[in-house]
Amino acid sequence: MKKFIVAALCISGWSLSFGAFCATTNNQHPLNAYPESLPGLQRHVIQLPAVGREEDQQVELIIGKIEEVDCNSTSLLGSLSVKPLSGWGYDYYQVAIKPGLVSTKMACLEQAKQKKFITLPLTTAQRFVRYNSKLPIVIYAPHNIEVKYRVWQASATLHTADKK
């Protein structure tokens, strides 16, 4: 009876969290749901290990490329958008980069240019993604763009604010 209920829920695509369970129970990796690439874009995949208290973790996305720049603060022009994966209930991210760079205009007197990792500026909501070891984080970006990430963890210690 249990197997029948699980199969029925998997077939109907009952929910996002149960959908991830179904994909792994049916010996299908959740990554198989995502296209290998999109036109002009390369797929970047972040598969996170299972950890205790995943709700206390966040993943910071850092999207950019190496450029030769002067002493000015420089960033890429473009956007990061969240797209639904049709028929699955999963999301993926798509990076669009515009030509050129945004830069401050300080005078860099006689300073040599250097190679630096220049990033795409993202809002806090775009930059920090929920930690979920059950589903990969999939980002489609132009071929010359790198996707880096780091994991942030909240402290277990809670502090009480002073009442003043």
C-alpha positions as a Markdown table, in Angstrom:
| # | Residue | x | y | z |
|---|---|---|---|---|
| 1 | Met | 0.0 | 0.0 | 0.0 |
| 2 | Lys | 2.9 | 2.4 | 0.9 |
| 3 | Lys | 4.5 | 1.8 | -2.5 |
| 4 | Phe | 1.2 | 2.5 | -4.3 |
| 5 | Ile | 0.8 | 5.9 | -2.5 |
| 6 | Val | 4.4 | 6.9 | -3.2 |
| 7 | Ala | 4.0 | 5.9 | -6.8 |
| 8 | Ala | 0.8 | 7.8 | -7.1 |
| 9 | Leu | 2.2 | 11.0 | -5.6 |
| 10 | Cys | 5.3 | 10.7 | -7.7 |
| 11 | Ile | 3.3 | 10.4 | -10.9 |
| 12 | Ser | 1.1 | 13.4 | -10.0 |
| 13 | Gly | 4.1 | 15.6 | -9.1 |
| 14 | Trp | 2.6 | 16.3 | -5.7 |
| 15 | Ser | 5.0 | 19.0 | -4.5 |
| 16 | Leu | 8.5 | 20.4 | -4.9 |
| 17 | Ser | 10.0 | 18.6 | -1.9 |
| 18 | Phe | 8.2 | 15.3 | -2.6 |
| 19 | Gly | 9.1 | 15.7 | -6.3 |
| 20 | Ala | 12.8 | 15.7 | -5.3 |
| 21 | Phe | 12.2 | 12.6 | -3.3 |
| 22 | Cys | 10.5 | 10.9 | -6.2 |
| 23 | Ala | 13.3 | 11.8 | -8.6 |
| 24 | Thr | 15.9 | 10.2 | -6.3 |
| 25 | Thr | 13.6 | 7.2 | -5.4 |
| 26 | Asn | 13.0 | 6.3 | -9.1 |
| 27 | Asn | 16.8 | 6.2 | -9.6 |
| 28 | Gln | 16.7 | 9.4 | -11.6 |
| 29 | His | 19.1 | 12.2 | -10.6 |
| 30 | Pro | 17.3 | 15.5 | -10.3 |
| 31 | Leu | 19.9 | 17.0 | -12.7 |
| 32 | Asn | 18.4 | 15.0 | -15.5 |
| 33 | Ala | 15.4 | 17.3 | -15.5 |
| 34 | Tyr | 17.5 | 20.2 | -16.6 |
| 35 | Pro | 18.7 | 20.7 | -20.2 |
| 36 | Glu | 22.4 | 20.2 | -20.7 |
| 37 | Ser | 22.7 | 23.7 | -22.1 |
| 38 | Leu | 20.7 | 26.5 | -23.5 |
| 39 | Pro | 21.5 | 28.3 | -26.8 |
| 40 | Gly | 24.7 | 30.3 | -26.2 |
| 41 | Leu | 24.9 | 29.3 | -22.6 |
| 42 | Gln | 26.8 | 26.7 | -20.5 |
| 43 | Arg | 25.3 | 24.9 | -17.6 |
| 44 | His | 27.0 | 25.3 | -14.2 |
| 45 | Val | 25.9 | 22.9 | -11.4 |
| 46 | Ile | 26.3 | 23.3 | -7.7 |
| 47 | Gln | 25.5 | 20.0 | -5.8 |
| 48 | Leu | 25.6 | 20.5 | -2.1 |
| 49 | Pro | 26.4 | 17.8 | 0.4 |
| 50 | Ala | 23.8 | 16.9 | 3.0 |
| 51 | Val | 24.4 | 18.6 | 6.4 |
| 52 | Gly | 22.5 | 18.9 | 9.6 |
| 53 | Arg | 20.2 | 22.0 | 9.9 |
| 54 | Glu | 20.3 | 23.0 | 6.3 |
| 55 | Glu | 18.0 | 25.9 | 7.2 |
| 56 | Asp | 20.9 | 27.5 | 9.0 |
| 57 | Gln | 23.0 | 27.6 | 5.8 |
| 58 | Gln | 22.9 | 29.8 | 2.7 |
| 59 | Val | 24.7 | 29.7 | -0.6 |
| 60 | Glu | 26.2 | 32.9 | -2.0 |
| 61 | Leu | 26.4 | 33.0 | -5.8 |
| 62 | Ile | 29.4 | 34.9 | -7.3 |
| 63 | Ile | 29.2 | 35.3 | -11.0 |
| 64 | Gly | 32.0 | 37.0 | -13.0 |
| 65 | Lys | 35.0 | 36.7 | -15.2 |
| 66 | Ile | 38.7 | 37.6 | -15.2 |
| 67 | Glu | 39.4 | 41.0 | -16.9 |
| 68 | Glu | 42.4 | 43.3 | -17.1 |
| 69 | Val | 41.4 | 46.4 | -15.2 |
| 70 | Asp | 43.0 | 49.5 | -13.7 |
| 71 | Cys | 42.6 | 50.8 | -10.1 |
| 72 | Asn | 38.9 | 51.7 | -10.5 |
| 73 | Ser | 36.1 | 49.6 | -9.0 |
| 74 | Thr | 34.7 | 47.6 | -11.9 |
| 75 | Ser | 31.7 | 45.3 | -12.4 |
| 76 | Leu | 29.9 | 43.5 | -15.2 |
| 77 | Leu | 26.7 | 44.7 | -16.8 |
| 78 | Gly | 23.9 | 42.2 | -16.9 |
| 79 | Ser | 21.3 | 40.3 | -14.9 |
| 80 | Leu | 20.5 | 37.1 | -13.1 |
| 81 | Ser | 17.0 | 35.8 | -13.5 |
| 82 | Val | 15.1 | 32.9 | -12.0 |
| 83 | Lys | 13.3 | 30.7 | -14.5 |
| 84 | Pro | 10.8 | 27.8 | -13.8 |
| 85 | Leu | 11.7 | 24.4 | -15.2 |
| 86 | Ser | 8.5 | 23.6 | -17.0 |
| 87 | Gly | 6.7 | 20.5 | -15.7 |
| 88 | Trp | 8.9 | 19.9 | -12.7 |
| 89 | Gly | 8.3 | 22.7 | -10.1 |
| 90 | Tyr | 12.1 | 23.4 | -9.9 |
| 91 | Asp | 13.8 | 26.7 | -10.7 |
| 92 | Tyr | 17.1 | 27.4 | -12.5 |
| 93 | Tyr | 19.0 | 30.6 | -12.9 |
| 94 | Gln | 20.0 | 32.3 | -16.2 |
| 95 | Val | 22.7 | 34.9 | -16.5 |
| 96 | Ala | 22.6 | 37.6 | -19.2 |
| 97 | Ile | 25.7 | 39.7 | -19.7 |
| 98 | Lys | 25.7 | 42.9 | -21.7 |
| 99 | Pro | 28.8 | 44.2 | -23.5 |
| 100 | Gly | 31.1 | 46.6 | -21.6 |
| 101 | Leu | 31.9 | 47.2 | -17.9 |
| 102 | Val | 30.7 | 49.6 | -15.3 |
| 103 | Ser | 33.6 | 51.5 | -13.6 |
| 104 | Thr | 34.4 | 54.4 | -11.3 |
| 105 | Lys | 36.4 | 57.1 | -13.0 |
| 106 | Met | 39.3 | 57.7 | -10.6 |
| 107 | Ala | 42.6 | 58.7 | -12.1 |
| 108 | Cys | 45.0 | 55.8 | -12.0 |
| 109 | Leu | 48.2 | 57.6 | -12.5 |
| 110 | Glu | 51.0 | 55.4 | -13.8 |
| 111 | Gln | 49.4 | 52.2 | -12.3 |
| 112 | Ala | 49.6 | 49.1 | -14.4 |
| 113 | Lys | 46.5 | 47.2 | -15.3 |
| 114 | Gln | 46.0 | 43.9 | -13.5 |
| 115 | Lys | 43.9 | 40.8 | -14.0 |
| 116 | Lys | 41.0 | 40.6 | -11.5 |
| 117 | Phe | 37.8 | 38.6 | -11.1 |
| 118 | Ile | 35.1 | 41.1 | -12.0 |
| 119 | Thr | 31.6 | 40.2 | -10.7 |
| 120 | Leu | 28.1 | 40.8 | -11.7 |
| 121 | Pro | 26.4 | 43.0 | -9.0 |
| 122 | Leu | 23.5 | 41.1 | -7.5 |
| 123 | Thr | 20.8 | 42.1 | -5.0 |
| 124 | Thr | 20.9 | 40.3 | -1.7 |
| 125 | Ala | 17.9 | 38.3 | -2.7 |
| 126 | Gln | 19.6 | 37.1 | -5.9 |
| 127 | Arg | 23.0 | 36.5 | -4.4 |
| 128 | Phe | 21.9 | 34.3 | -1.5 |
| 129 | Val | 20.2 | 31.0 | -2.3 |
| 130 | Arg | 18.6 | 28.6 | 0.1 |
| 131 | Tyr | 20.8 | 25.6 | 1.0 |
| 132 | Asn | 19.2 | 22.4 | -0.3 |
| 133 | Ser | 21.2 | 19.2 | -0.7 |
| 134 | Lys | 18.3 | 17.4 | -2.4 |
| 135 | Leu | 18.3 | 19.6 | -5.5 |
| 136 | Pro | 21.2 | 21.0 | -7.5 |
| 137 | Ile | 21.5 | 24.7 | -8.0 |
| 138 | Val | 21.7 | 25.1 | -11.8 |
| 139 | Ile | 22.9 | 28.3 | -13.5 |
| 140 | Tyr | 23.1 | 28.8 | -17.3 |
| 141 | Ala | 25.7 | 31.5 | -18.2 |
| 142 | Pro | 27.6 | 32.6 | -21.3 |
| 143 | His | 30.7 | 30.5 | -22.0 |
| 144 | Asn | 33.2 | 33.1 | -20.8 |
| 145 | Ile | 31.5 | 33.5 | -17.4 |
| 146 | Glu | 32.5 | 31.7 | -14.3 |
| 147 | Val | 30.1 | 30.7 | -11.5 |
| 148 | Lys | 31.6 | 30.6 | -8.0 |
| 149 | Tyr | 29.9 | 30.1 | -4.7 |
| 150 | Arg | 30.5 | 30.0 | -1.0 |
| 151 | Val | 28.4 | 28.5 | 1.9 |
| 152 | Trp | 27.5 | 30.7 | 4.8 |
| 153 | Gln | 26.4 | 29.2 | 8.1 |
| 154 | Ala | 24.5 | 30.9 | 10.9 |
| 155 | Ser | 26.0 | 30.6 | 14.4 |
| 156 | Ala | 24.1 | 28.4 | 16.8 |
| 157 | Thr | 24.5 | 31.1 | 19.5 |
| 158 | Leu | 21.6 | 33.5 | 19.8 |
| 159 | His | 22.2 | 36.8 | 21.4 |
| 160 | Thr | 19.5 | 38.9 | 23.2 |
| 161 | Ala | 19.3 | 42.6 | 22.3 |
| 162 | Asp | 19.4 | 45.1 | 25.2 |
| 163 | Lys | 16.1 | 46.8 | 26.0 |
| 164 | Lys | 16.7 | 50.6 | 26.2 |
